[in-house]
Amino acid sequence: MSNKFVLSYSGGKDCILAMYRKIKEGCKPVALLTTIEKSTTESWTHGLNYDLLEQVSQSLDLPIIYVECDVSEYEDRFEEKLRVAKEMGAESVVYGDIDIELHRQWGVDRAENSGLKYEFPLWQEDREKLVYENIESGFKAIIKKVNLDYISSDFLGKTLTKDLVKKIKETGADVCGENGEYHTFVVDGPIFNNKINIKCENIEIKDNYGSLII
């Protein structure tokens, strides 16, 4: 087990829970690493802007390493920034993936190519139990993006609670959103020094995805 690590940070509940578990084991995060889509200047997948990401950095008292890239250079830039984390003292990279083998192998490859160990603290655990662990631990996760093939835009902006998880389950979607049914942004919890203040500006519908604009 590595003591110091960099977190592959999306902003969502799973990576935050993975980091929380590692901290409780006595390990120390040295930085967050998040990917930024060059064309939008927002984080890939979750669509978080620099202001929100900097608020998270301050609240967690951790620097963020930004991986600014387009699709064609995604892997190379990711590895380049992992090596920056290694120079900061990271011995491993921690991921929040649960059970999709393709995602795991991608993370393993990036770590090995960068000279780092890799850890998947949530790997192959029950998806539903992990959602409840997140809630019971005191984290506040806002639904930031939804795949409209699975759940409606009505879920956008709502905080994950046990009641909301039941409603997601009733739609037939995966309760954890591991298949991309929804994405979250964690704004508060036991490792946050202060809550991230968000204001819903709008809801955007694009390419069959609904996104909360904050």
N, C-alpha and C positions, 0 to 999 in steps of 0.2 A: 504494500500500500504506500502511495506517495503522499507526503505531508503537504506539499504545496502544489496547487493546481490552478489552471485557467479554466473558466467555465465557458463552454460554447453556449452563448446566451441569445435566445430569441425574444425574450420578454415574457414568455409563457410560463404556465404553471409547472410543467414537467421539469424544465431545466432548473427552475427555482427550487423545486422539491429535491432534485438531485444534489444541488449545492447545499441545501439545508441539512440533508443527511450527512454529507461529507464534513460539514462544520461540526455537527454533533459528535462525529467520530474523532474530532480533535484535529482535523486537517484545516489548512489555511488557504483561502482563495487569494491569488495575487492580482487577478484581473478578470474582467468580463471580455469576451470576444464576440462581436456581432457583425454580421454582414450587411452592407449598405448597397442598395441598387443604384448604380451611378445615374441612371436616367430619371430617377424620382427623388434621390437623396433621402430615401426612407429605408428602413430595414427590410430585407427580403422577407416575404411571406406575411409577417405581422404588420408591416407598414407603420413602424414607429419613427417619428421624426427625431432630429438631433436634440431638440429641447427636452423631449420626454426621456430620451436615453441619458442625457446629462443629469436630469433629475434623479434617475435611478442610480447613476454613478455616485452622486452626492449622498443619497439616502443610504446606500449600502456601504459607503466609504470605500469604494473600489474604482480604480481607473477602468475605462473602457478602451479596448483596442478595436478600432474600426477597420473592417475589411471592405474597402470601397472597390466594387468590381461589377462587371457585367457577366453574362452567362459564360462566355468563352474563356474568361480568365478566373472564374470562381475558385477552382481548386488550387491553382498556383498562388493566388493572392491569399487564400486561407492558410496555406502552408507557410507562406512568407510571414504572416502575422503570428502564427503559432511559434515560429522561431523567435519572434520578438518577445513573446510571453516566456519562452524558455530563458532568454537573457534576463528577464525580470525575476527569475527564480522558480518558475513553474517546472515541475517534474512530470506532470501528467495533464491531460485534457479531460475534463468531465463532460459527459453528454447526458441529456435527459431522455434519450430514446428508450422505448419500452420493449417492442418485440418485432419490429420490421427489420429483417435480416439485411436487406439491401442498404438501409440507412446506417445500420451498425457497421457494416463493412466499409462504407464510405468514411465514417469517422475513424475507424481503425487505420485505414490507409493514410489519411491525412496526418494522424498522429505519428505513425511509424516513419513516414517520409520527412517529418520535422524533427525526429529524434526525441519524441516524447512518449511516455506511457499513455494508456487510455483507460478510462473507467466509465462504466455504465451502471450507476447505482440502482436504477429502477428495472434493470433488464429482466424480462420474462415474468414480471409480477402481474397480478391481476389488475387489469385496467380500471375497473370500477372501484376497487379498494384503494388504488392510488389517488383517484379523484377525491374520495372521502378523506383520505389521509391529508391531502392538501387543505381541504376545508377545515378539518378538525385541528390542524396545526395552527390555524389562525390566519392563513393567507387569503387575501382578497383578490380574486382573479376576475377581471372584467372581460366579457366576450367582445373581442375586437373585430373578428372577421368570421363569416359563415359561408359555407358552400351551400348555395340555394338548392342544389340537387337533394340535399339531406334535411336541412332545417331552414326555417324562414328567418327573414330579417328582423322579426319581432324579438328575437333573442339578443340582438345587438345591444350592447351597453348594460346588460344585466350582469350582476355579480353571481358567480357560481355559489350556490347553496345546495343543500341536500334536496330541497324541493325542486329547484331548477334542474338538478341532475335527473330527477324522476321524470320531469317533463321532456328532457332531451331523450331519455330512454324510450318514452312513449312514442316518439316520432320514428323510432326504428334506427336512429343514428347511434353510432358508438358513443357511449357516455363520456369517454376520455378524449374523443376527437382525434385519436391517433391516426386515423385514415384521412385526416384533413377536413373532417366535417365542420370543425370550428377551431378558431385560434383565440388565445387569451392574452391579456396583458395584466401581470400581477402588479398591483399598485400599493400593497401594504402587507405586513406580516411580521413575524417575530424577529426577522433579521434586518428589517427596515428601520432606520432611525426616524423617519417621518413618512407620512402617506404622500404618494404622488398625486398631485391635484390635476384632474383632467376635466375638460369641458367638452361636451358633445357639440360639435359645430354642425355636423350634417351626417347623412348616411349616403354612401356612394354604392351604386350597383354597376358592376362592370364584369364582363366575361363570366356571368352567372355566379359571381361572388358579391356578397354584401359586406361593406366595410364601414366601421365607425370612424368618422373623421374627427380627430381630437388634437 
